[in-house]
Amino acid sequence: MMSGFSRSRAAGLLAGAALLTVAACGSGTAETTGSAATPASEAKPEVVAAFYPLQWLTEQVGGADVQLTTLTAPGVEPHDLELGIKQVSDIQNAALTVYIKGVQPAVDDAVAADKSFDAATAVTTLPAGEHAEEEEGHAGEEEHGHEEIAYDPHIWLDPSRLATVASKLGERLAAADAAHAQAYKDRAARTAAALGTLDQEFTKGLSTCKTKTLVTAHEAFGYLADRYKLKQVGITLDPETEPSPARLSEVAKIAKAEGVSTIFTESLVSPKVAEVLASQVGAKTAVLDPLESKPSGDYLSAMRDNLKTLQTALGCTA
Ligand SMILES: [Zn+2]
């Protein structure tokens, strides 16, 4: 309204004087009325990230141009997330919700197709493993039922796939907020480059190892194993359930045959099952972070910690 008034008033004056009047009027308005006077084009788009790795990625690509909210609080298992009224309204009001279909049934049900970005659609997915059957189990408990997910949703544990997601996210944010399109694309390119560097470190660091077998408590590392030519053997379908004695002895047999020295566990689930197996096969346990919740550092530093843990456990020499 203010600028319309200024313009019509300016039109009636001599050009030089009019410009001065508009400029003075404009700056005075911004100072006295604060954010209420901010033009709509300068309001930051609200963006919602479903859980940690997507939060990190959106921070990198969105930068200061977006208003970011994360649905899953630190320390919370994302698969079991239930949405409160505020979170549902955050999703409804957001210009974009960044999620991965198949990780959180409650989020899958709440997003609108035209205002969401399913990161799994940006990459080549792997078929669902045993862990994914567990996810379907969670989904089956949902009131509305849930679409079956035929792929493993843990795509963020492969830095090269996450780099592809970063580029696509840059394009989506650029489309949602055209005024800052170039900034989104530039940050996306920088993020993809940082992930490319991490990918090279993993490739080199895991190229020469005594064993390539990765025994994990929670079968979340399928993409990491796929990318760096490791073989993942998961102990349980559901990290919160005791494995059957048959499954335990089967994994113990593989672990012995493959010369496995370390059974991997993670911070959000009890290490009990991994410890039982480790003592059976004379191995140690170590924490490998699936990054389903915020680590103490960030995505890059936590992945570098994972790389060191893997190099020690697998006996890599690079
Ligand atoms: Zn998981």
Boltz pocket constraint, residues with backbone or C-beta under 6 A from the ligand:
constraints:
  - pocket:
      binder: B
      contacts: [[A, 79], [A, 154], [A, 220], [A, 292]]
      max_distance: 6.0
